[in-house]
Amino acid sequence: MTSTALIVDDDEATLRLYRLLLEQAGMTVVAARNGLEALRLAVEHEPDLVVTDVRLPLVSGLEVIRQIRRHPRLNQVAIIVVTALATAENRKRSEDAGCDAFLVKPTPVLDFLGAVRECLAHEGLRRRRA
């Protein structure tokens, strides 16, 4: 079964890069350009992985994470934050919201793919235990 990823970023180049990397890794990818669209697509597609920026139009990435974690069908989804906001405060806020990994832009490709693999492995364990 193919894993599905939801990528959320308001930067088109970033969306294209993440889509390419995840599709090459064999994943089905859906993309959102704002937090509101991300929440709609998350419910519609029930992804295995969400990759999101913190700064998003309409609904912040942190609020996207919080709402996903509260949703009964989505709360086990693996979530990676990838942001240029590389402060300890933003890392803590992201972790408190419920992210599984926090990466700083620009992220080396191997680091990104490693975080994806690790998060999906943990997501699979969480879903089996749920």
DSSP file (Angstrom, degrees, kcal/mol; ACC not computed):
  #  RESIDUE AA STRUCTURE BP1 BP2  ACC     N-H-->O    O-->H-N    N-H-->O    O-->H-N    TCO  KAPPA ALPHA  PHI   PSI    X-CA   Y-CA   Z-CA
    1    1 A M              0   0    0      0, 0.0     2,-0.3     0, 0.0     0, 0.0   0.000 360.0 360.0 360.0 133.2    0.0    0.0    0.0
    2    2 A T        -     0   0    0      1,-0.1     2,-0.2    25,-0.0    25,-0.1  -0.576 360.0-126.4 -80.1 136.0    1.4    3.4   -1.0
    3    3 A S        -     0   0    0     -2,-0.3    25,-2.7    23,-0.2     2,-0.4  -0.518  19.5-139.2 -77.5 150.3    1.7    6.0    1.7
    4    4 A T  E     -a   28   0A   0     23,-0.2    44,-2.5    -2,-0.2    45,-1.6  -0.932  14.6-164.0-113.4 136.0    0.1    9.4    1.2
    5    5 A A  E     -ab  29  49A   0     23,-3.0    25,-2.6    -2,-0.4     2,-0.5  -0.945   9.1-155.2-119.0 140.5    1.8   12.7    2.1
    6    6 A L  E     -ab  30  50A   0     43,-2.7    45,-2.8    -2,-0.4     2,-0.4  -0.972  14.0-164.7-109.6 120.1    0.2   16.1    2.5
    7    7 A I  E     -ab  31  51A   0     23,-2.4    25,-2.6    -2,-0.5     2,-0.5  -0.895   2.7-167.7-107.6 137.9    2.6   19.0    2.0
    8    8 A V  E     +ab  32  52A   0     43,-3.0    45,-1.6    -2,-0.4     2,-0.3  -0.956  27.4 126.2-132.4 113.2    1.7   22.4    3.1
    9    9 A D        -     0   0    0     23,-2.0    47,-0.1    -2,-0.5     6,-0.1  -0.954  49.8-140.9-161.6 145.4    3.6   25.6    2.1
   10   10 A D  S    S+     0   0    0     45,-0.4     2,-0.6    -2,-0.3    23,-0.1   0.452  82.4  90.3 -89.4   0.7    2.8   28.9    0.5
   11   11 A D     >  -     0   0    0      1,-0.1     4,-2.2     2,-0.0     3,-0.2  -0.873  66.1-154.6 -99.6 118.4    6.0   28.8   -1.6
   12   12 A E  H  > S+     0   0    0     -2,-0.6     4,-2.4     1,-0.2     5,-0.2   0.870  93.1  53.6 -60.9 -40.4    5.5   27.1   -5.0
   13   13 A A  H  > S+     0   0    0      1,-0.2     4,-2.3     2,-0.2    -1,-0.2   0.893 109.3  49.3 -63.5 -39.2    9.2   26.1   -5.3
   14   14 A T  H  > S+     0   0    0      2,-0.2     4,-2.6     1,-0.2     5,-0.3   0.920 110.1  50.7 -65.6 -43.6    9.1   24.4   -1.9
   15   15 A L  H  X S+     0   0    0     -4,-2.2     4,-2.6     1,-0.2    -2,-0.2   0.923 111.0  49.0 -58.8 -44.5    5.9   22.5   -2.8
   16   16 A R  H  X S+     0   0    0     -4,-2.4     4,-2.5     2,-0.2    -2,-0.2   0.918 111.9  48.7 -62.5 -43.6    7.5   21.4   -6.1
   17   17 A L  H  X S+     0   0    0     -4,-2.3     4,-2.6     2,-0.2     5,-0.2   0.953 114.2  44.0 -63.0 -50.4   10.7   20.2   -4.3
   18   18 A Y  H  X S+     0   0    0     -4,-2.6     4,-2.7     1,-0.2     5,-0.3   0.898 113.3  52.4 -63.1 -40.1    8.9   18.3   -1.6
   19   19 A R  H  X S+     0   0    0     -4,-2.6     4,-2.8    -5,-0.3     5,-0.3   0.947 111.1  47.2 -59.7 -47.9    6.4   16.8   -4.1
   20   20 A L  H  X S+     0   0    0     -4,-2.5     4,-2.4     1,-0.2    -2,-0.2   0.935 114.0  46.7 -59.4 -48.6    9.3   15.6   -6.3
   21   21 A L  H  X S+     0   0    0     -4,-2.6     4,-1.1     1,-0.2    -1,-0.2   0.914 116.3  43.8 -62.2 -44.2   11.3   14.1   -3.4
   22   22 A L  H  <>S+     0   0    0     -4,-2.7     5,-2.5     2,-0.2    -1,-0.2   0.878 113.3  50.1 -72.9 -37.6    8.2   12.3   -1.9
   23   23 A E  H ><5S+     0   0    0     -4,-2.8     3,-1.8    -5,-0.3    -1,-0.2   0.901 108.8  52.8 -66.0 -39.2    7.0   11.0   -5.2
   24   24 A Q  H 3<5S+     0   0    0     -4,-2.4    -1,-0.2     1,-0.3    -2,-0.2   0.791 104.5  57.0 -64.8 -26.2   10.5    9.7   -6.0
   25   25 A A  T 3<5S-     0   0    0     -4,-1.1    -1,-0.3    -5,-0.2    -2,-0.2   0.406 127.9-102.4 -82.8   2.1   10.3    7.9   -2.6
   26   26 A G  T < 5S+     0   0    0     -3,-1.8     2,-0.2     1,-0.3   -23,-0.2   0.601  76.1 136.2  91.9  13.2    7.1    6.2   -3.9
   27   27 A M      < -     0   0    0     -5,-2.5     2,-0.4   -25,-0.1    -1,-0.3  -0.620  56.2-123.9 -94.9 153.0    4.5    8.3   -2.0
   28   28 A T  E     -a    4   0A   0    -25,-2.7   -23,-3.0    -2,-0.2     2,-0.4  -0.805  36.6-154.9 -85.7 134.5    1.2    9.7   -3.3
   29   29 A V  E     -a    5   0A   0     -2,-0.4     2,-0.3   -25,-0.2   -23,-0.2  -0.946  21.2-178.9-124.0 133.3    1.3   13.5   -2.7
   30   30 A V  E     -a    6   0A   0    -25,-2.6   -23,-2.4    -2,-0.4     2,-0.4  -0.944  19.0-152.6-119.2 149.5   -1.4   16.1   -2.2
   31   31 A A  E     -a    7   0A   0     -2,-0.3     2,-0.3   -25,-0.2   -23,-0.2  -0.947  12.0-169.2-130.9 144.6   -0.4   19.7   -1.7
   32   32 A A  E     -a    8   0A   0    -25,-2.6   -23,-2.0    -2,-0.4     3,-0.1  -0.970  13.6-159.4-129.0 145.9   -2.0   22.8    0.0
   33   33 A R  S    S+     0   0    0     -2,-0.3     2,-0.3   -25,-0.2   -25,-0.1   0.422  78.6  26.9-104.0  -1.7   -0.9   26.4   -0.2
   34   34 A N  S  > S-     0   0    0     22,-0.1     4,-2.0     1,-0.1    24,-0.2  -0.970  83.5-105.5-153.1 166.2   -2.6   27.5    3.0
   35   35 A G  H  > S+     0   0    0     22,-2.0     4,-2.1    24,-0.5     5,-0.2   0.840 115.4  53.9 -66.1 -35.3   -3.7   26.1    6.4
   36   36 A L  H  > S+     0   0    0     21,-0.5     4,-1.9     2,-0.2    -1,-0.2   0.931 110.6  46.2 -65.4 -45.4   -7.4   26.1    5.6
   37   37 A E  H  > S+     0   0    0      1,-0.2     4,-2.7     2,-0.2     5,-0.2   0.883 109.8  56.7 -62.5 -38.4   -6.8   24.0    2.4
   38   38 A A  H  X S+     0   0    0     -4,-2.0     4,-2.4     1,-0.2    -2,-0.2   0.915 106.2  48.6 -60.3 -44.6   -4.5   21.8    4.4
   39   39 A L  H  X S+     0   0    0     -4,-2.1     4,-1.9     2,-0.2    -1,-0.2   0.906 112.3  48.6 -64.4 -41.2   -7.2   20.9    7.0
   40   40 A R  H  X S+     0   0    0     -4,-1.9     4,-2.2     1,-0.2    -2,-0.2   0.938 114.1  45.6 -63.1 -46.6   -9.7   20.2    4.2
   41   41 A L  H  X S+     0   0    0     -4,-2.7     4,-2.9     1,-0.2     5,-0.3   0.842 108.4  57.3 -67.4 -33.4   -7.3   17.9    2.4
   42   42 A A  H  X S+     0   0    0     -4,-2.4     4,-2.1    -5,-0.2    -1,-0.2   0.929 111.0  42.2 -62.8 -44.4   -6.2   16.2    5.6
   43   43 A V  H  < S+     0   0    0     -4,-1.9    -2,-0.2     1,-0.2    -1,-0.2   0.904 117.7  47.7 -67.5 -40.7   -9.8   15.1    6.3
   44   44 A E  H  < S+     0   0    0     -4,-2.2    -2,-0.2    -5,-0.2    -1,-0.2   0.893 126.4  24.6 -67.5 -41.9  -10.4   14.2    2.6
   45   45 A H  H  < S-     0   0    0     -4,-2.9    -2,-0.2    -5,-0.1    -3,-0.2   0.598  84.2-146.1-104.1 -13.9   -7.2   12.1    2.1
   46   46 A E     <  -     0   0    0     -4,-2.1   -42,-0.2    -5,-0.3    -3,-0.1   0.943  29.7-153.9  42.8  66.0   -6.3   10.9    5.6
   47   47 A P        -     0   0    0      0, 0.0   -42,-0.2     0, 0.0     3,-0.1  -0.159  23.4-139.0 -69.0 161.6   -2.5   11.1    4.9
   48   48 A D  S    S+     0   0    0    -44,-2.5    30,-2.0     1,-0.2     2,-0.3   0.682  90.6  28.6 -86.0 -22.9    0.2    9.1    6.6
   49   49 A L  E     -bc   5  78A   0    -45,-1.6   -43,-2.7    28,-0.2     2,-0.4  -0.999  61.4-163.6-143.0 138.5    2.4   12.1    6.7
   50   50 A V  E     -bc   6  79A   0     28,-2.6    30,-3.1    -2,-0.3     2,-0.5  -0.996   4.4-170.3-121.6 128.7    2.0   15.9    6.9
   51   51 A V  E     +bc   7  80A   0    -45,-2.8   -43,-3.0    -2,-0.4     2,-0.3  -0.980  23.1 169.7-115.1 117.8    4.9   18.2    6.0
   52   52 A T  E     -bc   8  81A   0     28,-2.7    30,-2.3    -2,-0.5   -43,-0.2  -0.954  33.3-134.7-136.1 149.1    4.1   21.8    6.9
   53   53 A D        -     0   0    0    -45,-1.6    30,-0.2    -2,-0.3     3,-0.1  -0.485  22.8-131.7 -83.1 165.5    5.6   25.2    7.3
   54   54 A V  S    S+     0   0    0     -2,-0.2     7,-3.0    28,-0.2     2,-0.8   0.892  93.1  62.9 -84.4 -47.3    4.7   27.3   10.4
   55   55 A R  S    S+     0   0    0      5,-0.2   -45,-0.4     6,-0.1    -1,-0.2  -0.715  70.4 151.6 -86.1 110.7    3.9   30.5    8.6
   56   56 A L        -     0   0    0     -2,-0.8   -22,-0.1   -47,-0.1     2,-0.1  -0.965  46.1-103.2-135.1 151.1    0.9   29.9    6.4
   57   57 A P  S    S+     0   0    0      0, 0.0     2,-2.5     0, 0.0   -22,-2.0  -0.414  96.1   1.9 -68.8 152.6   -1.9   32.0    5.1
   58   58 A L  S    S+     0   0    0    -24,-0.2     2,-0.4   -23,-0.1   -24,-0.1  -0.313 136.1  27.6  71.7 -55.9   -5.4   31.8    6.7
   59   59 A V  S    S-     0   0    0     -2,-2.5   -24,-0.5     3,-0.0   -21,-0.1  -0.997  88.3-119.6-136.4 129.4   -4.5   29.2    9.4
   60   60 A S     >  -     0   0    0     -2,-0.4     4,-2.1     1,-0.1    -5,-0.2  -0.194  22.0-115.8 -66.6 158.7   -1.0   28.8   10.8
   61   61 A G  H  > S+     0   0    0     -7,-3.0     4,-2.3     1,-0.2    -7,-0.2   0.858 116.9  56.4 -60.5 -36.1    0.9   25.6   10.6
   62   62 A L  H  > S+     0   0    0     -8,-0.5     4,-2.3     1,-0.2    -1,-0.2   0.898 107.8  47.1 -64.5 -39.7    0.8   25.3   14.4
   63   63 A E  H  > S+     0   0    0      2,-0.2     4,-2.6    -9,-0.2     5,-0.2   0.867 108.7  55.5 -70.0 -35.1   -3.0   25.4   14.3
   64   64 A V  H  X S+     0   0    0     -4,-2.1     4,-2.3     2,-0.2    -2,-0.2   0.945 109.7  47.2 -57.9 -47.5   -3.1   22.9   11.5
   65   65 A I  H  X S+     0   0    0     -4,-2.3     4,-2.7     1,-0.2    -2,-0.2   0.942 111.6  50.1 -60.1 -48.7   -1.0   20.5   13.7
   66   66 A R  H  X S+     0   0    0     -4,-2.3     4,-1.4     1,-0.2    -1,-0.2   0.913 112.1  46.9 -57.7 -44.9   -3.3   21.1   16.7
   67   67 A Q  H  X S+     0   0    0     -4,-2.6     4,-0.9     1,-0.2    -1,-0.2   0.877 111.8  50.5 -68.9 -36.6   -6.4   20.4   14.7
   68   68 A I  H >< S+     0   0    0     -4,-2.3     3,-0.8    -5,-0.2     6,-0.2   0.927 109.2  51.7 -64.1 -43.9   -5.0   17.3   13.2
   69   69 A R  H 3< S+     0   0    0     -4,-2.7    -1,-0.2     1,-0.2    -2,-0.2   0.784 111.2  48.4 -64.9 -26.6   -3.9   16.0   16.6
   70   70 A R  H 3< S+     0   0    0     -4,-1.4    -1,-0.2    -5,-0.2    -2,-0.2   0.642  89.4  98.4 -85.7 -15.1   -7.5   16.6   17.9
   71   71 A H  S XX S-     0   0    0     -4,-0.9     4,-1.8    -3,-0.8     3,-0.9  -0.597  71.3-141.2 -79.5 127.7   -9.1   14.8   14.9
   72   72 A P  T 34 S+     0   0    0      0, 0.0    -1,-0.1     0, 0.0     4,-0.1   0.792 100.1  40.0 -62.1 -29.6  -10.1   11.2   15.8
   73   73 A R  T 34 S+     0   0    0      1,-0.1     3,-0.1     2,-0.1    -5,-0.1   0.584 124.0  38.3 -92.9 -10.0   -9.1    9.8   12.3
   74   74 A L  T X4 S+     0   0    0     -3,-0.9     3,-2.3    -6,-0.2    -1,-0.1   0.512  81.0  99.8-115.8  -7.8   -6.0   11.9   11.9
   75   75 A N  T 3< S+     0   0    0     -4,-1.8    -1,-0.1     1,-0.3    -2,-0.1   0.605  83.2  53.0 -66.2 -10.9   -4.4   12.1   15.4
   76   76 A Q  T 3  S+     0   0    0     -3,-0.1    -1,-0.3    -4,-0.1    51,-0.2   0.418  80.6 124.0 -99.0   0.3   -1.8    9.3   14.6
   77   77 A V    <   -     0   0    0     -3,-2.3     2,-0.3    -9,-0.2   -28,-0.2  -0.308  67.7-115.5 -62.8 140.4   -0.5   11.0   11.4
   78   78 A A  E     -c   49   0A   0    -30,-2.0   -28,-2.6    21,-0.1     2,-0.4  -0.621  34.6-162.9 -74.8 135.0    3.2   11.7   11.3
   79   79 A I  E     -c   50   0A   0     -2,-0.3    21,-3.1   -30,-0.2    22,-1.3  -0.983  11.3-173.3-129.6 126.1    3.9   15.5   11.2
   80   80 A I  E     -cd  51 101A   0    -30,-3.1   -28,-2.7    -2,-0.4     2,-0.5  -0.970  11.7-152.2-116.2 128.6    7.1   17.2   10.1
   81   81 A V  E     -cd  52 102A   0     20,-2.7    22,-3.3    -2,-0.5     2,-0.5  -0.875  12.2-176.6 -96.3 129.3    7.6   21.0   10.5
   82   82 A V  E     + d   0 103A   0    -30,-2.3     2,-0.3    -2,-0.5    22,-0.2  -0.967  22.3 152.3-126.0 113.7   10.0   22.5    8.0
   83   83 A T  E     - d   0 104A   0     20,-2.3    22,-2.4    -2,-0.5   -30,-0.0  -0.953  54.9-137.9-143.7 155.7   10.5   26.2    8.6
   84   84 A A  S    S+     0   0    0     -2,-0.3     2,-1.9    20,-0.2    20,-0.1   0.518  85.7  96.9 -85.8  -8.2   12.9   29.1    8.2
   85   85 A L        +     0   0    0      1,-0.1     2,-1.4     5,-0.1    -1,-0.1  -0.550  54.9 174.4 -82.1  76.8   11.8   30.2   11.7
   86   86 A A        +     0   0    0     -2,-1.9     2,-0.3    19,-0.1    -1,-0.1  -0.288  25.7 125.6 -89.4  51.0   14.8   28.5   13.4
   87   87 A T     >  -     0   0    0     -2,-1.4     4,-2.1     1,-0.1     5,-0.2  -0.748  69.0-122.2-106.5 157.2   14.5   29.6   17.0
   88   88 A A  H  > S+     0   0    0     -2,-0.3     4,-2.6     1,-0.2     5,-0.2   0.870 114.5  56.3 -60.6 -36.6   14.3   27.5   20.1
   89   89 A E  H  > S+     0   0    0      2,-0.2     4,-2.7     1,-0.2    -1,-0.2   0.921 107.4  46.8 -63.1 -44.2   10.9   29.1   20.8
   90   90 A N  H  > S+     0   0    0      2,-0.2     4,-2.3     1,-0.2    -1,-0.2   0.878 111.2  52.1 -67.5 -36.5    9.5   28.0   17.4
   91   91 A R  H  X S+     0   0    0     -4,-2.1     4,-2.7     2,-0.2     5,-0.2   0.953 112.5  45.6 -60.7 -48.7   10.8   24.5   17.9
   92   92 A K  H  X S+     0   0    0     -4,-2.6     4,-3.1     1,-0.2     5,-0.2   0.919 112.6  49.8 -62.4 -44.4    9.2   24.2   21.3
   93   93 A R  H  X S+     0   0    0     -4,-2.7     4,-1.7     2,-0.2    -1,-0.2   0.893 112.6  48.3 -61.8 -39.2    5.9   25.7   20.0
   94   94 A S  H  X>S+     0   0    0     -4,-2.3     5,-2.1     2,-0.2     4,-1.2   0.922 113.8  45.8 -66.4 -44.8    5.9   23.2   17.1
   95   95 A E  H  <5S+     0   0    0     -4,-2.7     3,-0.3     1,-0.2    -2,-0.2   0.903 111.5  52.1 -65.7 -40.8    6.7   20.2   19.5
   96   96 A D  H  <5S+     0   0    0     -4,-3.1    -1,-0.2     1,-0.2    -2,-0.2   0.848 106.4  54.5 -63.6 -33.2    4.0   21.4   21.9
   97   97 A A  H  <5S-     0   0    0     -4,-1.7    -1,-0.2    -5,-0.2    -2,-0.2   0.794 129.7 -95.6 -70.3 -27.6    1.5   21.5   19.1
   98   98 A G  T  <5 +     0   0    0     -4,-1.2    -3,-0.2    -3,-0.3   -19,-0.2   0.605  65.9 154.9 125.3  16.8    2.3   17.9   18.2
   99   99 A C      < -     0   0    0     -5,-2.1    -1,-0.2     1,-0.1   -19,-0.2  -0.418  33.0-152.5 -73.8 154.1    4.9   17.7   15.5
  100  100 A D  S    S+     0   0    0    -21,-3.1     2,-0.3     1,-0.3   -20,-0.2   0.700  79.0  18.7 -94.7 -25.7    7.1   14.6   15.3
  101  101 A A  E     -d   80   0A   0    -22,-1.3   -20,-2.7    -7,-0.1     2,-0.5  -0.994  61.7-154.6-147.2 148.4   10.1   16.3   13.7
  102  102 A F  E     +d   81   0A   0     -2,-0.3     2,-0.3   -22,-0.2   -20,-0.2  -0.981  18.0 178.7-128.7 117.1   11.3   19.9   13.3
  103  103 A L  E     -d   82   0A   0    -22,-3.3   -20,-2.3    -2,-0.5     2,-0.4  -0.892  21.1-133.0-120.5 150.2   13.6   20.8   10.4
  104  104 A V  E     -d   83   0A   0     -2,-0.3   -20,-0.2   -22,-0.2   -22,-0.0  -0.865  37.3 -88.7-106.4 133.3   15.1   24.1    9.4
  105  105 A K  S    S+     0   0    0    -22,-2.4   -19,-0.1    -2,-0.4     2,-0.1  -0.592 111.7  44.4 -78.3 143.2   15.0   25.5    5.8
  106  106 A P  S    S-     0   0    0      0, 0.0    -1,-0.2     0, 0.0    -2,-0.1   0.525  85.8-174.1 -75.8 135.1   16.9   25.1    3.8
  107  107 A T        -     0   0    0     -4,-0.1    -2,-0.1    -2,-0.1     5,-0.0  -0.825  28.6-114.6 -98.6 128.1   17.0   21.4    4.7
  108  108 A P     >  -     0   0    0      0, 0.0     4,-2.3     0, 0.0     3,-0.4  -0.356  27.6-121.7 -57.5 140.7   19.5   19.0    3.1
  109  109 A V  H  > S+     0   0    0      1,-0.2     4,-2.8     2,-0.2     5,-0.3   0.885 111.0  51.6 -54.6 -45.2   17.7   16.4    1.0
  110  110 A L  H  > S+     0   0    0      1,-0.2     4,-2.1     2,-0.2    -1,-0.2   0.869 109.8  49.8 -64.4 -35.3   19.1   13.5    2.9
  111  111 A D  H  > S+     0   0    0     -3,-0.4     4,-2.2     2,-0.2    -1,-0.2   0.910 111.9  48.8 -66.6 -42.0   18.0   15.0    6.3
  112  112 A F  H  X S+     0   0    0     -4,-2.3     4,-2.2     2,-0.2    -2,-0.2   0.952 113.9  44.7 -61.5 -50.6   14.5   15.6    4.9
  113  113 A L  H  X S+     0   0    0     -4,-2.8     4,-2.5     1,-0.2    -1,-0.2   0.860 111.7  53.7 -65.6 -35.0   14.2   12.1    3.6
  114  114 A G  H  X S+     0   0    0     -4,-2.1     4,-2.5    -5,-0.3    -1,-0.2   0.914 109.1  48.2 -64.0 -42.5   15.6   10.6    6.8
  115  115 A A  H  X S+     0   0    0     -4,-2.2     4,-2.7     2,-0.2     5,-0.2   0.887 110.6  52.3 -64.4 -38.8   13.1   12.5    8.9
  116  116 A V  H  X S+     0   0    0     -4,-2.2     4,-2.5     2,-0.2     5,-0.2   0.954 111.4  45.7 -61.2 -50.3   10.3   11.2    6.5
  117  117 A R  H  X S+     0   0    0     -4,-2.5     4,-2.0     1,-0.2    -2,-0.2   0.927 115.1  47.1 -59.5 -46.0   11.4    7.6    6.9
  118  118 A E  H  X S+     0   0    0     -4,-2.5     4,-2.1     1,-0.2    -1,-0.2   0.924 113.5  47.3 -63.8 -45.0   11.7    7.9   10.7
  119  119 A C  H  X S+     0   0    0     -4,-2.7     4,-2.6     1,-0.2    -1,-0.2   0.893 111.3  50.7 -65.8 -39.7    8.4    9.6   11.1
  120  120 A L  H  X S+     0   0    0     -4,-2.5     4,-2.2    -5,-0.2    -1,-0.2   0.874 108.5  52.8 -67.0 -35.3    6.6    7.1    8.9
  121  121 A A  H  X S+     0   0    0     -4,-2.0     4,-1.6    -5,-0.2    -2,-0.2   0.927 113.5  43.2 -63.4 -44.3    8.1    4.2   10.9
  122  122 A H  H  X S+     0   0    0     -4,-2.1     4,-2.5     2,-0.2    -2,-0.2   0.873 110.8  55.6 -68.6 -36.8    6.8    5.7   14.1
  123  123 A E  H  X S+     0   0    0     -4,-2.6     4,-2.5     1,-0.2    -2,-0.2   0.909 106.1  51.8 -61.7 -41.9    3.5    6.6   12.6
  124  124 A G  H  X S+     0   0    0     -4,-2.2     4,-1.9     1,-0.2    -1,-0.2   0.901 109.9  48.6 -61.9 -41.3    3.0    2.9   11.6
  125  125 A L  H  X S+     0   0    0     -4,-1.6     4,-1.7     2,-0.2    -2,-0.2   0.915 111.1  50.5 -63.8 -43.4    3.8    1.8   15.2
  126  126 A R  H  X S+     0   0    0     -4,-2.5     4,-1.6     1,-0.2    -2,-0.2   0.922 110.4  49.3 -61.2 -44.5    1.3    4.4   16.6
  127  127 A R  H  < S+     0   0    0     -4,-2.5    -1,-0.2     1,-0.2    -2,-0.2   0.877 109.4  51.4 -65.9 -36.1   -1.5    3.3   14.3
  128  128 A R  H  < S+     0   0    0     -4,-1.9    -1,-0.2     1,-0.2    -2,-0.2   0.842 112.8  46.4 -68.2 -31.5   -1.0   -0.4   15.1
  129  129 A R  H  <        0   0    0     -4,-1.7    -1,-0.2     1,-0.2    -2,-0.2   0.748 360.0 360.0 -80.3 -23.9   -1.2    0.4   18.8
  130  130 A A     <        0   0    0     -4,-1.6    -1,-0.2    -5,-0.2    -2,-0.2   0.487 360.0 360.0 -71.3 360.0   -4.3    2.6   18.5
